[in-house]
């Protein structure tokens, strides 16, 4: 499978502590390119409301990826608790909904407040 890495993704990946980064690097640089399809990997979830966007969970970290033509584009590598991750999702969803609070956002992502506190 053809994989593209955004410069922003690589920078964010480099900021993740080494203990968690090793498992993520194994996935994005070896497992993902070797796979024939996303479904073959089994750990990828489709993002609700975004048919071509997917996420992979590694503990408290999420990898955001997007299907683009014949390639997978790795977009994000974020700690779930980071405000930046949530604020970017809010910005994207504001266009589709006139008002959205944190609980609506978390629910749309399949999360609950307890996920932010753990």
Residue pairs with C-beta under 8 A, 6 or more apart in sequence:
1 32
1 33
1 34
1 35
1 36
1 37
1 38
1 71
1 72
2 33
2 70
2 71
2 72
3 28
3 32
3 33
3 71
3 72
3 73
3 74
4 68
4 71
4 72
4 73
4 74
5 28
5 73
5 74
6 73
6 74
6 75
8 75
8 76
9 74
9 75
9 76
9 77
12 76
12 77
12 78
13 21
13 24
13 25
13 28
13 77
14 21
16 24
16 61
16 77
16 79
20 58
20 59
20 60
20 61
23 58
24 58
24 61
24 63
24 77
27 43
27 56
27 58
27 63
28 63
28 74
31 41
32 41
32 72
35 41
38 44
38 54
38 67
38 72
43 56
43 57
44 54
44 55
44 56
44 65
45 54
45 55
45 56
45 57
45 110
46 53
46 54
47 53
47 54
47 55
47 64
47 109
48 108
48 109
48 110
49 93
49 96
49 108
52 66
52 67
52 68
53 64
53 65
53 66
53 67
54 64
54 65
54 66
54 67
55 62
55 63
55 64
55 65
56 62
56 63
56 65
60 79
60 80
60 81
61 77
61 78
61 79
61 80
62 76
62 77
62 78
62 80
62 85
63 74
63 76
63 77
64 74
64 75
64 76
64 77
64 78
65 72
65 73
65 74
65 75
66 72
66 73
66 75
67 73
76 85
76 88
78 84
78 85
79 85
80 111
80 115
80 116
81 116
86 102
86 105
89 105
89 108
89 109
90 100
90 105
93 100
93 105
93 108
94 100
97 104
100 108
102 113
103 113
106 112
106 113
106 115
106 116
